[in-house]
């Protein structure tokens, strides 16, 4: 399918020394609708919301119109997304929030990542033969479910930055769940593509298939009274209803009693879950400050590394139509991914050298590796300044799955608060288990399936009880003189890093407007091969990339970028044409 855009443009991705994850071979939401001719875009003066579904964006705009804050609008938007885009995020998942408060000029990052149950062990994704399980064998069922975090994240963000009553923010989703909403073409396609895996759980099957067992069609009216009831209970009793009461008991029972693939989630895992405030990772590049999410997400660090690696080479003077430009971007991405695989994991379990990875001297040293006419034959991790003596091995290839089905929201309110939020349940439809009207995540498959490397040393991202799996989500804010001028992010699994880095290069170095950066064709390189977006002008670069020594894979690259830029004229917003996003503002 074709994305009609005149912009050949940039796509920089991150890749590593071929430490490819099993899920990296799959599209995050295979079979999805792509190829919309033009991005959704809009301008506004006061406030704006960009979300992955028009009904969710409308809920957010209603809150902003009522005087709500950016976080108020986020709560309403996420609750609707969990209903109308259930395959991507919801109460059964988690997310990361990057927020700018105009009142004090502070940037806050909140970690709402799901955690491994306390009973989780490093070998839980190994089969009886001691080998890593096939990806979907691990995903479908209770084994893959981590502690849901979305509600706690929304409550904590609202406690800090909300204006309106939390209960009022649930009303748009309750109304839609009770009255019904039309199944979108994208959701219908994904249900049909999933087929039998969605029938693992009879409750899930009854929701997404009709009485004859056929997948729901686009345009069919879908109601979810169970979801409405869940939100009403939360409205009446607060978050404890979810984390300590009957809802918690139902979640645990669903996970533990799975007849094929039971999990290890307990009531105490839910009761003890906490949102953690993390230090944002920020670096100055292209004369602005770019801030991202810190660990356990690798997205912010890897994105900043890519920007820091290409800037010294004068990328702003290079042509987006030149294969040599993409050699630079692609190999910078590979270097960042090599570091990601070696060094990054939950900081409560692994001392990661974050400052060292982003240090000017280290990036300058790594950037010198990009000097040359052809593709780098081999990419290895660097040796950044490191407080801790532990050296973590690269995980064996193909055993650290990460295939998020994810959503992206960016919002700016009338007070100047601005946020970028990425939410997820990991794979499309998560674990395929449904309880109380929402799907449960399969976030634990973001851990490395193999707990040790070839040398027998523990892999940084191995499963451990209470640990948060490494992510690639990259909600990003760009600040000029301490004030945000861009909020951006995307779904897309480990490709998120490349999607976001590409867009930032196009905007900051090549001065492309947001409507162009979300629609431009993708060229990604994470592990050596160049992924080139099928049906786009990017395919013209294939012969040139091959001549530079790359293996090229032409395929659909299903990003879901959302962006808001602050300009002298006001706000400019855009949603990726590959999905069903919407931009609304006043």
C-alpha positions as CSV (number, residue, x, y, z in Angstrom):
1,X,0.0,0.0,0.0
2,X,1.2,3.5,-0.7
3,X,1.8,6.5,1.4
4,X,1.6,9.4,-1.0
5,X,4.2,12.0,0.1
6,X,6.7,14.0,-1.9
7,X,9.1,13.8,1.0
8,X,11.7,11.1,0.5
9,X,13.2,12.0,3.8
10,X,14.9,10.6,6.7
11,X,14.6,7.4,8.7
12,X,17.1,6.7,11.2
13,X,16.8,3.7,13.3
14,X,18.8,2.0,15.9
15,X,20.4,-1.3,15.5
16,X,22.9,-3.5,17.2
17,X,25.6,-6.1,16.7
18,X,22.9,-8.4,15.3
19,X,21.5,-9.1,18.8
20,X,18.1,-9.3,17.1
21,X,15.1,-10.1,19.3
22,X,12.6,-12.7,18.3
23,X,9.8,-10.3,18.1
24,X,11.8,-7.9,16.0
25,X,11.0,-10.1,13.1
26,X,7.2,-9.4,13.3
27,X,5.3,-6.2,12.6
28,X,3.9,-4.9,15.8
29,X,0.3,-5.1,14.5
30,X,0.6,-7.2,11.4
31,X,-2.2,-6.8,8.8
32,X,-3.0,-3.3,10.0
33,X,-4.4,-0.6,7.8
34,X,-1.6,1.6,6.3
35,X,-1.3,3.8,3.3
36,X,-3.6,6.7,4.1
37,X,-2.8,9.4,1.6
38,X,-2.2,12.3,3.9
39,X,-1.5,12.8,7.6
40,X,-4.1,14.1,9.9
41,X,-3.0,17.7,10.7
42,X,-4.4,20.8,12.3
43,X,-3.4,24.2,13.7
44,X,-4.7,25.8,16.9
45,X,-4.1,28.7,19.2
46,X,-5.0,27.5,22.7
47,X,-4.7,23.8,23.2
48,X,-4.4,20.6,21.2
49,X,-4.5,16.8,21.5
50,X,-3.1,14.2,19.1
51,X,-4.2,10.6,19.7
52,X,-4.4,7.3,17.8
53,X,-8.2,7.3,17.4
54,X,-10.6,10.1,16.7
55,X,-13.0,9.2,19.5
56,X,-10.1,9.3,22.0
57,X,-8.8,12.7,20.7
58,X,-12.4,14.0,21.0
59,X,-12.6,13.0,24.6
60,X,-9.3,14.8,25.3
61,X,-10.4,17.9,23.5
62,X,-13.7,18.0,25.5
63,X,-11.6,18.0,28.7
64,X,-9.3,20.8,27.5
65,X,-12.3,22.8,26.4
66,X,-13.7,22.4,29.9
67,X,-10.6,23.9,31.4
68,X,-8.8,20.7,32.1
69,X,-5.0,20.3,32.1
70,X,-2.9,18.3,29.7
71,X,-2.9,15.4,32.2
72,X,-6.7,15.7,32.7
73,X,-7.0,15.3,28.9
74,X,-4.6,12.4,28.9
75,X,-6.6,10.5,31.5
76,X,-9.8,10.8,29.4
77,X,-8.0,10.0,26.2
78,X,-6.3,6.9,27.6
79,X,-9.5,5.5,29.0
80,X,-11.2,5.9,25.6
81,X,-8.2,4.4,23.8
82,X,-8.5,1.3,26.1
83,X,-12.0,0.9,24.7
84,X,-11.7,1.8,21.0
85,X,-8.1,0.7,20.4
86,X,-8.0,-2.2,22.9
87,X,-5.3,-4.1,21.1
88,X,-2.7,-1.3,21.8
89,X,-3.2,-0.1,25.4
90,X,-5.5,0.0,28.4
91,X,-6.0,-0.7,32.0
92,X,-4.3,-4.1,31.6
93,X,-1.0,-2.5,30.5
94,X,1.4,0.4,31.3
95,X,3.2,3.3,29.9
96,X,5.7,6.2,30.2
97,X,4.9,9.8,30.7
98,X,7.1,12.8,30.0
99,X,5.5,16.1,31.2
100,X,6.4,19.8,31.2
101,X,4.8,22.0,33.8
102,X,4.6,25.7,32.7
103,X,4.2,26.8,36.3
104,X,7.7,25.9,37.3
105,X,9.4,25.0,34.0
106,X,10.0,21.4,35.3
107,X,10.2,18.3,33.1
108,X,8.9,15.2,35.0
109,X,9.1,11.6,33.8
110,X,6.9,9.0,35.3
111,X,7.6,5.3,34.9
112,X,4.4,3.2,34.7
113,X,6.0,0.1,33.4
114,X,4.5,-3.2,34.3
115,X,6.6,-5.4,36.6
116,X,7.4,-9.0,36.8
117,X,5.6,-10.9,39.5
118,X,7.6,-11.5,42.7
119,X,7.5,-15.2,41.9
120,X,9.0,-14.7,38.4
121,X,12.3,-16.5,37.7
122,X,15.0,-16.1,35.1
123,X,14.1,-19.5,33.5
124,X,10.4,-18.9,33.1
125,X,10.6,-18.5,29.3
126,X,12.7,-21.7,28.8
127,X,11.1,-24.9,27.7
128,X,11.6,-28.3,29.2
129,X,14.6,-28.7,26.8
130,X,16.3,-25.6,28.3
131,X,15.8,-23.6,25.1
132,X,13.9,-20.3,24.8
133,X,10.2,-20.9,24.1
134,X,8.7,-19.9,20.7
135,X,7.5,-16.3,20.9
136,X,3.8,-16.8,20.7
137,X,4.0,-19.9,22.9
138,X,5.3,-17.5,25.6
139,X,2.9,-14.7,24.8
140,X,-0.6,-16.2,24.7
141,X,-1.9,-16.9,28.2
142,X,-1.1,-16.0,31.8
143,X,2.7,-16.7,31.7
144,X,3.5,-13.4,30.0
145,X,1.3,-11.1,32.2
146,X,3.1,-8.4,34.3
147,X,1.5,-6.3,37.0
148,X,-0.9,-3.8,35.2
149,X,0.2,-0.2,35.8
150,X,-1.8,2.1,33.6
151,X,-4.4,3.2,36.3
152,X,-1.7,3.9,38.9
153,X,0.2,6.0,36.4
154,X,-2.9,8.0,35.5
155,X,-3.8,8.5,39.1
156,X,-0.3,9.6,40.0
157,X,0.0,12.0,37.1
158,X,-3.4,13.5,37.9
159,X,-2.5,13.9,41.6
160,X,0.5,16.0,40.5
161,X,-0.9,17.9,37.5
162,X,-4.6,17.5,37.3
163,X,-7.3,20.2,37.7
164,X,-10.6,18.5,37.2
165,X,-12.1,15.7,39.3
166,X,-10.7,12.3,38.3
167,X,-14.2,10.8,38.2
168,X,-15.3,13.3,35.5
169,X,-12.4,12.2,33.3
170,X,-13.8,8.7,33.1
171,X,-17.2,9.7,31.9
172,X,-16.5,9.9,28.1
173,X,-15.2,6.3,28.1
174,X,-18.2,5.1,30.2
175,X,-20.6,6.7,27.8
176,X,-19.0,5.1,24.8
177,X,-18.7,1.7,26.4
178,X,-22.4,1.7,27.3
179,X,-23.8,3.3,24.1
180,X,-21.4,1.6,21.7
181,X,-18.9,2.7,19.1
182,X,-18.2,1.6,15.5
183,X,-15.4,-0.9,15.0
184,X,-12.7,0.8,13.0
185,X,-11.2,-0.7,9.8
186,X,-7.9,-1.1,11.6
187,X,-9.3,-2.9,14.5
188,X,-11.4,-5.1,12.2
189,X,-8.3,-6.0,10.2
190,X,-6.3,-6.9,13.3
191,X,-9.1,-9.1,14.7
192,X,-9.3,-11.0,11.4
193,X,-5.5,-11.3,11.3
194,X,-5.2,-12.6,14.8
195,X,-7.8,-15.3,14.3
196,X,-7.3,-18.4,16.5
197,X,-5.0,-16.7,19.0
198,X,-7.9,-14.4,20.1
199,X,-9.9,-17.5,20.7
200,X,-7.6,-18.8,23.4
201,X,-9.7,-17.1,26.0
202,X,-13.5,-17.6,25.6
203,X,-14.2,-14.1,27.0
204,X,-11.9,-12.5,24.5
205,X,-13.4,-14.6,21.7
206,X,-17.0,-13.6,22.7
207,X,-16.0,-9.9,22.5
208,X,-14.2,-9.8,19.2
209,X,-16.2,-12.5,17.3
210,X,-19.9,-12.7,16.5
211,X,-22.2,-15.5,17.5
212,X,-21.2,-17.5,14.4
213,X,-17.6,-17.2,15.2
214,X,-16.8,-14.6,12.5
215,X,-14.5,-11.7,13.3
216,X,-16.3,-8.4,13.8
217,X,-16.5,-6.3,10.7
218,X,-15.6,-2.6,10.3
219,X,-18.6,-0.4,11.1
220,X,-20.2,-2.9,13.5
221,X,-21.4,-1.4,16.8
222,X,-19.4,-2.7,19.7
223,X,-20.5,-2.2,23.3
224,X,-18.5,-3.1,26.4
225,X,-20.7,-3.0,29.5
226,X,-18.0,-4.8,31.5
227,X,-15.6,-2.0,30.8
228,X,-18.2,0.6,31.8
229,X,-18.8,-1.2,35.0
230,X,-15.0,-1.3,35.8
231,X,-14.7,2.4,35.2
232,X,-17.8,3.1,37.4
233,X,-16.3,1.0,40.2
234,X,-13.0,3.0,39.9
235,X,-15.0,6.2,39.8
236,X,-16.8,5.3,43.0
237,X,-14.0,3.5,44.9
238,X,-10.7,4.9,43.5
239,X,-7.7,2.9,42.5
240,X,-7.9,0.6,45.4
241,X,-10.9,-1.1,43.8
242,X,-8.6,-2.1,41.0
243,X,-5.4,-3.0,43.0
244,X,-6.9,-4.5,46.1
245,X,-10.5,-5.4,45.5
246,X,-12.6,-7.7,43.3
247,X,-11.1,-6.5,40.1
248,X,-7.6,-7.4,41.4
249,X,-8.9,-10.8,42.4
250,X,-10.4,-11.4,39.0
251,X,-7.1,-10.4,37.3
252,X,-5.1,-12.8,39.4
253,X,-7.5,-15.6,38.9
254,X,-7.5,-15.1,35.1
255,X,-3.7,-15.2,35.0
256,X,-3.2,-18.1,37.4
257,X,-6.0,-20.3,36.1
258,X,-5.1,-20.2,32.4
259,X,-5.6,-23.8,31.3
260,X,-2.7,-23.8,28.9
261,X,-0.1,-21.2,30.0
262,X,-0.7,-20.2,33.6
263,X,1.2,-17.2,35.1
264,X,2.6,-16.2,38.4
265,X,0.9,-12.9,39.2
266,X,-0.4,-12.5,42.8
267,X,-2.6,-10.2,44.8
268,X,0.4,-8.8,46.5
269,X,2.0,-7.9,43.2
270,X,-1.0,-5.7,42.4
271,X,-1.3,-4.3,45.8
272,X,2.4,-3.3,46.0
273,X,2.8,-1.8,42.5
274,X,4.2,1.8,42.5
275,X,4.8,4.4,39.9
276,X,8.4,5.7,39.9
277,X,9.5,9.2,39.1
278,X,12.6,8.9,37.0
279,X,15.2,11.5,36.0
280,X,14.6,12.5,32.4
281,X,17.5,11.9,30.0
282,X,18.3,15.2,28.2
283,X,21.1,16.3,25.9
284,X,21.7,19.4,23.8
285,X,21.7,18.7,20.1
286,X,21.0,20.9,17.1
287,X,20.9,23.9,19.5
288,X,18.0,22.6,21.5
289,X,17.5,20.4,24.5
290,X,16.0,17.0,23.7
291,X,14.5,15.2,26.7
292,X,13.4,11.6,26.8
293,X,12.4,8.8,29.2
294,X,15.1,7.1,31.2
295,X,15.4,3.5,32.1
296,X,13.8,1.0,32.1
297,X,13.0,2.5,28.7
298,X,16.0,2.5,26.4
299,X,14.2,4.7,24.0
300,X,15.3,8.1,25.3
301,X,18.9,7.1,25.7
302,X,19.2,5.4,22.3
303,X,17.4,8.2,20.5
304,X,19.8,10.8,22.0
305,X,22.8,8.7,21.1
306,X,21.7,8.6,17.5
307,X,21.3,12.4,17.4
308,X,24.6,12.9,19.1
309,X,26.4,10.5,16.7
310,X,25.1,12.2,13.4
311,X,25.3,15.8,14.5
312,X,29.1,16.1,14.3
313,X,29.0,14.9,10.6
314,X,26.9,17.9,9.5
315,X,23.7,15.9,8.9
316,X,21.8,19.2,8.4
317,X,23.8,19.8,5.2
318,X,23.3,16.3,3.8
319,X,20.5,15.3,1.4
320,X,17.7,13.0,2.5
321,X,17.8,11.6,-1.1
322,X,21.4,10.4,-0.8
323,X,22.2,6.8,0.2
324,X,25.3,8.1,2.0
325,X,23.1,10.1,4.3
326,X,21.3,6.9,5.3
327,X,24.6,5.1,5.7
328,X,25.5,7.6,8.4
329,X,22.1,7.4,10.1
330,X,21.8,3.7,9.8
331,X,25.2,2.9,11.2
332,X,24.7,5.4,14.0
333,X,21.5,3.5,14.8
334,X,23.4,0.2,14.9
335,X,25.9,1.7,17.3
336,X,23.2,2.9,19.6
337,X,21.4,-0.5,19.5
338,X,24.7,-2.3,20.3
339,X,25.0,-0.2,23.5
340,X,21.3,-0.8,24.3
341,X,21.6,-4.5,24.1
342,X,24.8,-4.6,26.3
343,X,24.2,-2.0,29.0
344,X,20.5,-1.1,29.5
345,X,17.9,-2.7,31.8
346,X,15.9,-1.9,34.9
347,X,18.1,0.4,37.0
348,X,17.0,-1.2,40.2
349,X,18.7,-4.4,39.1
350,X,21.5,-3.3,36.7
351,X,23.8,-0.3,37.2
352,X,23.6,1.2,33.7
353,X,26.2,3.8,32.6
354,X,23.6,6.3,31.3
355,X,25.7,9.4,31.8
356,X,28.6,7.7,30.2
357,X,26.6,6.6,27.1
358,X,25.5,10.2,26.6
359,X,28.8,12.0,27.4
360,X,30.2,14.2,24.7
361,X,33.6,12.5,24.7
362,X,32.1,9.0,24.4
363,X,29.7,10.0,21.6
364,X,32.6,11.8,19.8
365,X,34.7,8.6,20.0
366,X,31.9,6.5,18.7
367,X,31.1,8.9,15.9
368,X,34.5,8.4,14.5
369,X,33.5,4.9,13.7
370,X,31.1,6.3,11.1
371,X,34.0,7.6,9.0
372,X,34.1,5.6,5.8
373,X,32.4,5.1,2.5
374,X,30.5,1.9,3.1
375,X,28.4,0.0,5.7
376,X,30.2,-0.9,8.9
377,X,31.1,-4.5,8.6
378,X,30.6,-5.1,12.3
379,X,29.1,-3.2,15.2
380,X,30.0,-3.8,18.8
381,X,29.1,-2.1,22.1
382,X,31.3,0.7,23.4
383,X,33.0,1.1,26.8
384,X,31.4,4.1,28.4
385,X,32.4,5.5,31.8
386,X,30.8,3.1,34.2
387,X,30.5,3.2,38.0
388,X,29.8,-0.5,38.3
389,X,32.3,-3.2,37.5
390,X,29.8,-5.8,36.2
391,X,30.0,-6.4,32.5
392,X,26.8,-7.7,31.1
393,X,27.0,-10.0,28.0
394,X,25.0,-9.5,24.8
395,X,21.9,-11.7,24.9
396,X,21.9,-14.6,22.4
397,X,20.3,-13.6,19.1
398,X,16.6,-14.0,18.9
399,X,15.7,-14.5,22.5
400,X,14.8,-11.0,23.8
401,X,11.4,-10.5,22.3
402,X,9.9,-7.0,22.1
403,X,6.9,-6.5,19.9
404,X,4.7,-3.8,21.5
405,X,1.2,-3.0,20.4
406,X,1.4,0.5,21.6
407,X,-0.3,3.9,21.4
408,X,1.0,7.5,21.4
409,X,-0.6,10.7,22.8
410,X,0.8,14.2,22.7
411,X,-1.1,17.2,24.4
412,X,-0.6,20.8,25.1
413,X,-3.0,22.8,27.3
414,X,-4.0,26.4,27.5
415,X,-1.6,27.0,30.4
416,X,1.4,25.8,28.4
417,X,1.7,22.4,30.0
418,X,2.8,19.8,27.4
419,X,3.2,16.1,27.5
420,X,4.2,13.0,25.5
421,X,2.8,9.7,26.6
422,X,3.4,6.2,25.2
423,X,1.1,3.4,26.5
424,X,1.1,-0.3,25.8
425,X,-0.1,-3.8,26.4
426,X,3.0,-5.0,24.4
427,X,2.0,-7.4,21.6
428,X,-1.2,-6.8,19.6
429,X,-4.0,-7.8,22.0
430,X,-1.5,-8.5,24.7
431,X,-1.7,-11.9,26.4
432,X,-5.2,-12.4,24.7
433,X,-6.7,-12.7,28.1
434,X,-9.6,-10.4,28.9
435,X,-11.0,-9.5,32.3
436,X,-13.6,-7.0,33.3
437,X,-13.8,-5.5,29.8
438,X,-10.0,-5.0,29.2
439,X,-7.1,-7.0,27.9
440,X,-4.1,-8.0,30.0
441,X,-0.6,-7.3,28.8
442,X,2.1,-9.7,27.8
443,X,4.8,-7.4,29.0
444,X,7.0,-10.1,30.4
445,X,8.0,-11.1,27.0
446,X,10.0,-7.9,26.8
447,X,12.6,-9.6,29.0
448,X,15.3,-11.7,27.5
449,X,14.1,-15.3,27.3
450,X,17.7,-16.6,27.8
451,X,18.9,-15.6,31.3
452,X,22.6,-16.0,30.5
453,X,24.9,-15.2,27.7
454,X,27.3,-17.5,25.8
455,X,29.9,-17.0,28.6
456,X,27.4,-18.0,31.3
457,X,27.1,-14.5,32.8
458,X,23.7,-13.1,33.5
459,X,22.0,-11.1,30.8
460,X,21.1,-7.6,31.9
461,X,17.5,-7.8,30.7
462,X,16.8,-11.3,32.1
463,X,13.6,-12.0,34.0
464,X,13.7,-11.4,37.8
465,X,11.0,-11.0,40.4
466,X,9.8,-7.4,40.7
467,X,11.9,-6.2,37.7
468,X,10.6,-4.0,35.0
469,X,11.4,-5.2,31.5
470,X,13.4,-3.0,29.2
471,X,11.4,-0.9,26.7
472,X,12.0,1.0,23.6
473,X,9.2,3.6,24.1
474,X,10.5,7.1,23.5
475,X,8.1,9.9,24.5
476,X,10.1,13.0,23.8
477,X,10.0,16.7,24.5
478,X,12.2,19.3,22.7
479,X,12.9,22.5,24.6
480,X,14.3,25.8,23.4
481,X,15.4,28.2,26.2
482,X,13.7,25.9,28.7
483,X,10.3,25.9,27.0
484,X,8.9,23.0,24.9
485,X,8.6,23.5,21.2
486,X,7.9,19.9,20.2
487,X,6.2,16.9,21.7
488,X,6.6,13.6,19.8
489,X,6.5,9.9,20.1
490,X,5.4,6.7,18.4
491,X,4.4,3.0,18.8
492,X,6.3,0.4,17.0
493,X,8.3,-2.0,19.2
494,X,12.1,-1.6,19.0
495,X,11.6,0.4,15.8
496,X,10.2,3.2,17.9
497,X,13.7,4.5,18.4
498,X,14.3,4.8,14.7
499,X,10.9,6.3,14.0
500,X,11.4,9.0,16.6
501,X,15.0,9.7,15.8
502,X,14.2,10.0,12.1
503,X,11.5,12.5,12.8
504,X,13.7,14.5,15.1
505,X,16.5,14.7,12.5
506,X,14.0,15.8,9.8
507,X,12.5,18.5,12.1
508,X,15.6,19.8,13.8
509,X,18.3,19.3,11.1
510,X,16.2,19.5,7.9
511,X,13.6,21.9,9.2
512,X,10.6,19.8,8.0
513,X,7.2,20.7,9.5
514,X,5.4,18.1,11.7
515,X,3.0,17.1,9.0
516,X,5.9,16.0,6.9
517,X,8.0,14.3,9.6
518,X,5.1,12.0,10.6
519,X,4.4,11.0,7.0
520,X,7.9,10.6,5.5
521,X,9.0,7.1,4.3
522,X,11.0,5.1,6.8
523,X,14.5,3.6,6.4
524,X,15.6,1.8,9.5
525,X,18.7,-0.1,10.5
526,X,18.8,-1.8,13.8
527,X,20.9,-5.0,13.3
528,X,22.7,-4.6,10.0
529,X,20.0,-5.0,7.3
530,X,18.3,-1.8,6.1
531,X,14.5,-2.0,6.4
532,X,13.0,0.2,3.7
533,X,9.3,1.1,3.8
534,X,7.4,-0.6,0.9
535,X,5.3,1.4,-1.4
536,X,7.1,4.7,-0.8
537,X,9.7,6.8,-2.4
538,X,12.3,5.3,-0.1
539,X,12.5,2.3,-2.3
540,X,14.4,4.5,-4.8
541,X,17.3,4.3,-2.4
542,X,17.5,0.5,-2.4
543,X,20.2,0.1,-5.2
544,X,22.3,2.8,-3.5
545,X,22.2,1.1,-0.1
546,X,23.0,-2.2,-1.7
547,X,26.0,-0.7,-3.4
548,X,27.2,0.5,0.0
549,X,27.2,-3.1,1.3
550,X,23.8,-3.4,3.0
551,X,21.3,-6.2,2.8
552,X,18.0,-4.5,2.2
553,X,14.6,-5.7,3.3
554,X,11.6,-3.9,1.8
555,X,8.5,-4.1,4.0
556,X,5.7,-2.3,5.7
557,X,6.9,-0.2,8.6
558,X,3.9,0.7,10.7
559,X,4.8,3.6,12.9
560,X,2.1,5.7,14.7
561,X,3.9,9.1,15.1
562,X,2.1,11.9,16.9
563,X,3.5,15.4,17.2
564,X,2.7,18.9,18.3
565,X,5.0,21.8,17.5
566,X,4.8,25.2,19.1
567,X,5.4,27.9,16.5
568,X,5.2,31.7,16.5
569,X,1.8,31.3,14.8
570,X,0.5,28.8,17.4
571,X,0.2,25.0,17.6
572,X,0.8,22.7,14.7
573,X,-0.2,19.0,15.2
574,X,0.0,15.9,13.0
575,X,-0.9,12.2,13.3
576,X,0.8,9.4,11.3
577,X,-1.1,8.5,8.1
578,X,-0.3,4.8,8.7
579,X,-2.9,4.6,11.5
580,X,-6.2,6.1,12.4
581,X,-5.0,9.0,14.5
582,X,-6.6,12.4,14.8
583,X,-5.5,16.0,15.7
584,X,-8.0,18.3,17.4
585,X,-7.5,21.7,18.9
586,X,-8.9,25.2,19.5
